[in-house]
């Protein structure tokens, strides 16, 4: 029993350990950082549930955390941010929900559980004590007028009766607690809050950060994805939309969903490379190069991948390389290219190359 209690205490202690997050968000001031972190610590990750937004590195938590940081930078107050998050994700997103009729079970259940455990342990100890006293009485009795055979049946009968009564009340009490918890859970609004939170978590759009102005076309596209979340073409269209809106993180999420549902696809790898390229300020980073290499390994003539390489070469004054890649694109006669623009780009590169000599 002692080992069990010690193990239980160690398990409870592990719940208080906080994970260290790694975030690259740049705050404009230490005051803004303090406010942002304080607000994020009050909000629960819908995906993890037992962690707040600062403790979790799940994609959903990262997206929500960045949304909080963004709203603080825009001058929104704590109450406005909490109201926005509650409206979008429900009251379940509050890490410390206010005490009300709907959340009373959530607040009181730990106390009831502790009382129940203490009561069971107390009853068990009382029963064990009585049992030990009964066994001791058999050993100490040395009156010659009484034989052990006379005492033993009566003592066993009393012990069994005590056991049956204790177990009877024990089962009645536990059944009562179980019924109260279940009835309260389904009768109070808490169940509806959990159901709403589950519906939010299963929404394929819940990982995306809202734009300042969302058009009807975007809302229509999102609704179509909710109807057929495994449609890779719709996800790719959504990724392209976000790319044109310079919402690079949302674009990456959409393209990765498209890749997940379509399988290996050169065009999608190239699209991801393009998003990473513009997100890095038109720099050919290692991540961009990996995506380009992956795309070209699947299709050596992939248009977007080659266009990225040509553009980067031109930006870095590698005009000969850019001209060769653009010429390759012209020779491939792909319907995805604008031949007039590429010819114009080649002429510009040749002019720049001659001026550099």
Residue pairs with C-beta under 8 A, 6 or more apart in sequence:
1 121
15 50
18 54
18 55
19 51
19 55
19 56
19 57
21 54
21 55
21 56
21 57
22 57
23 62
23 65
25 65
25 66
25 69
27 33
27 36
27 69
27 73
28 73
32 72
32 73
35 72
35 78
36 68
36 69
36 72
37 54
38 78
39 68
39 72
39 78
39 81
39 82
40 52
40 53
40 54
40 64
40 65
40 68
40 69
41 52
41 53
41 54
41 95
42 52
42 82
42 94
42 95
42 96
43 52
43 53
43 64
43 68
43 82
43 85
43 93
43 94
43 95
44 51
44 52
44 53
44 92
44 93
44 94
44 95
45 51
45 52
45 53
45 55
45 56
45 58
45 60
45 61
45 64
46 60
46 64
46 89
46 92
46 93
46 197
46 200
46 201
46 206
47 56
47 58
47 59
47 60
47 61
47 201
48 55
48 56
48 58
48 61
51 61
52 95
53 61
53 64
53 65
53 68
54 65
59 207
59 253
60 201
60 206
60 207
63 207
63 208
63 209
63 249
64 85
64 89
66 209
66 249
67 85
67 209
67 210
68 81
68 85
70 209
71 80
71 81
71 84
72 81
76 84
82 94
85 93
86 93
86 94
88 200
89 197
89 200
89 206
90 193
90 196
90 197
90 200
91 97
91 102
91 103
91 193
92 193
92 194
92 196
92 197
93 197
97 103
97 106
99 107
101 188
101 189
102 188
102 189
102 190
102 193
103 190
104 188
105 181
105 184
105 185
105 188
105 190
106 190
109 181
112 177
112 181
116 174
116 177
119 173
120 170
123 166
123 170
127 162
127 163
127 166
130 162
131 159
131 162
134 155
134 158
134 159
137 155
138 148
138 151
138 152
138 155
141 148
141 151
184 190
185 191
200 206
203 226
204 225
204 226
204 229
204 257
205 222
205 225
205 226
207 253
208 250
208 253
208 254
209 247
209 249
209 250
211 218
211 245
211 247
211 250
217 241
218 238
218 241
221 234
221 237
221 238
221 241
222 238
224 231
224 234
225 231
225 234
225 235
225 238
228 234
230 261
231 261
232 257
232 258
232 259
232 260
232 261
232 262
232 265
232 268
233 258
235 254
235 255
235 257
235 258
235 261
236 254
236 255
236 258
236 262
236 267
236 268
236 271
238 254
239 251
239 252
239 253
239 254
239 255
239 258
239 271
239 275
240 251
240 271
242 248
242 250
242 251
242 254
243 251
243 271
243 274
243 275
243 278
246 278
248 275
248 276
248 278
248 279
249 279
251 275
252 272
252 275
252 276
252 279
255 268
255 271
255 272
255 275
256 272
258 265
258 268
259 265
259 268
259 269
259 272
262 268
264 298
265 298
266 294
266 295
266 296
266 298
266 299
266 302
266 305
267 295
267 299
267 302
267 304
269 291
269 292
269 294
269 295
269 298
269 302
269 305
270 291
270 292
270 295
270 302
270 303
270 304
270 305
270 308
271 304
272 291
273 288
273 291
273 292
273 295
273 304
273 305
273 308
274 304
274 308
276 285
276 287
276 288
276 291
277 283
277 284
277 285
277 288
277 308
277 312
280 288
282 311
282 312
282 315
284 308
284 309
284 312
288 308
292 305
292 308
292 309
295 302
295 304
295 305
296 302
296 305
296 306
301 328
301 332
301 334
303 329
303 334
303 336
303 337
306 325
306 328
306 329
307 325
307 329
307 337
309 321
309 325
310 321
310 322
310 325
310 326
310 329
310 345
311 322
313 319
313 321
313 322
313 325
314 322
314 345
314 349
317 352
317 356
319 349
319 350
319 352
319 353
319 356
320 353
322 345
322 349
323 346
323 349
323 350
323 353
326 342
326 345
326 346
326 349
327 346
329 337
329 342
330 337
330 339
330 342
330 343
